């Protein structure tokens, strides 16, 4: 008979303690437990992401439900724009950073992705499913245009989202996220 002692997830990464296996069977149980834990964590993270998206869309729907919601003559949020926005956002891969979600004065739902060096992608979706975008990657690297949302996020848009985060220097990212480099 083989024995494996499973520890509760600990530490910032939630890994199972790897030092407690007793045999090859114990290692197999630990490895399977790690896989199950990773799948559970991924499922929770996806539900958390979906909840954040849903709450943001509900918040803008409530905030901009009536004309002049901003006090400057803004149109009420377009309910079809919200529906297209939900479909768009729920199709983004979980590895894609979530944008800031808001409503524009014209009633369209908008998304903003801002990179570590002030790169920016702004997208708005109309009630007719028109995706309008503006991308700024530097002083001279600009792009803008429109695409029709046909139920699937265009691959070109996925590439633009990735470009906002890929253009940054890895050293700049490290310093912003891990602190200054040691000398």
Number of C-alpha atoms within 10 A of each C-alpha: 4 9 14 16 15 17 13 10 13 10 9 6 8 13 16 18 16 13 11 15 19 12 13 12 14 17 18 13 17 22 15 12 15 19 13 12 16 15 12 12 13 13 12 12 13 16 12 12 17 16 12 13 20 14 12 16 20 12 15 18 20 13 15 21 16 13 15 13 16 14 7 9 11 17 19 23 26 20 16 16 22 23 16 21 27 17 15 19 18 15 12 15 11 13 7 11 15 17 17 13 19 20 25 18 18 13 24 25 29 22 20 19 21 20 20 16 15 14 21 22 25 18 24 23 29 24 18 13 19 18 25 17 20 16 22 19 22 12 7 7 9 13 12 12 10 13 15 15 19 12 11 11 18 14 9 10 15 13 11 20 24 16 18 21 21 15 14 16 11 10 12 15 15 12 11 11 10 10 10 11 9 4 3
